[in-house]
Amino acid sequence: MGKQVLIVDDSSMMRKIIKKTLSPSDHTIVGEAKNGAEGLELYKELKPDVVTMDITMRGMDGITAAKEILGYDKEARIIFLSNLDEGRYRKEVEDLGAVGFTNKHRGNRIIELIDQLD
């Protein structure tokens, strides 16, 4: 069964790419946010099954937004998508409670990470 997905990324182009990546799957995009603060508000409003989260964004960054979301809902499932050095951020996002981390351009891996969630 498909998941309801909230996309949080400051790049409108990247949000379009993620939507296109997920379109052949049975997952539904329920919302899009251009920064962490918007992502937090939409999470509270929409209660999606999973959030794809960029790390670096103006205003509230993805790490801070994830902490806020997980403070609001400890069961939240967040997958970080970034072009940044995975080695540098992987442990931090895993310690935070994220369920995954991958490069933004690894479409098949994004779908795999979402599909493996119960």
WOHU-V271075 format. One record per residue. N is the residue number from 0. RES is the residue in three letters. PSI is psi in whole degrees, -180 to 180 (NA if undefined). Layout:
# WOHU-V271075
[[N;RES;PSI] [N;RES;PSI]]
This chain:
# WOHU-V271075
[[0;MET;138] [1;GLY;154] [2;LYS;153] [3;GLN;125] [4;VAL;134] [5;LEU;126] [6;ILE;126] [7;VAL;109] [8;ASP;137] [9;ASP;-11] [10;SER;118] [11;SER;-35] [12;MET;-43] [13;MET;-38] [14;ARG;-41] [15;LYS;-42] [16;ILE;-44] [17;ILE;-43] [18;LYS;-43] [19;LYS;-39] [20;THR;-41] [21;LEU;-13] [22;SER;-37] [23;PRO;-14] [24;SER;177] [25;ASP;17] [26;HIS;149] [27;THR;130] [28;ILE;116] [29;VAL;-13] [30;GLY;162] [31;GLU;139] [32;ALA;146] [33;LYS;1] [34;ASN;173] [35;GLY;-38] [36;ALA;-44] [37;GLU;-40] [38;GLY;-42] [39;LEU;-47] [40;GLU;-44] [41;LEU;-35] [42;TYR;-47] [43;LYS;-37] [44;GLU;-45] [45;LEU;-25] [46;LYS;59] [47;PRO;164] [48;ASP;-31] [49;VAL;150] [50;VAL;131] [51;THR;129] [52;MET;126] [53;ASP;158] [54;ILE;-54] [55;THR;118] [56;MET;151] [57;ARG;156] [58;GLY;-119] [59;MET;120] [60;ASP;173] [61;GLY;-36] [62;ILE;-47] [63;THR;-43] [64;ALA;-42] [65;ALA;-42] [66;LYS;-43] [67;GLU;-45] [68;ILE;-46] [69;LEU;-27] [70;GLY;-34] [71;TYR;-40] [72;ASP;99] [73;LYS;-14] [74;GLU;0] [75;ALA;142] [76;ARG;115] [77;ILE;130] [78;ILE;121] [79;PHE;132] [80;LEU;124] [81;SER;156] [82;ASN;1] [83;LEU;169] [84;ASP;110] [85;GLU;-40] [86;GLY;-35] [87;ARG;-34] [88;TYR;-19] [89;ARG;-51] [90;LYS;-41] [91;GLU;-45] [92;VAL;-32] [93;GLU;-42] [94;ASP;-32] [95;LEU;-29] [96;GLY;10] [97;ALA;149] [98;VAL;-4] [99;GLY;164] [100;PHE;128] [101;THR;167] [102;ASN;141] [103;LYS;-28] [104;HIS;11] [105;ARG;72] [106;GLY;-45] [107;ASN;-37] [108;ARG;-37] [109;ILE;-48] [110;ILE;-42] [111;GLU;-45] [112;LEU;-42] [113;ILE;-43] [114;ASP;-32] [115;GLN;-9] [116;LEU;138] [117;ASP;NA]]
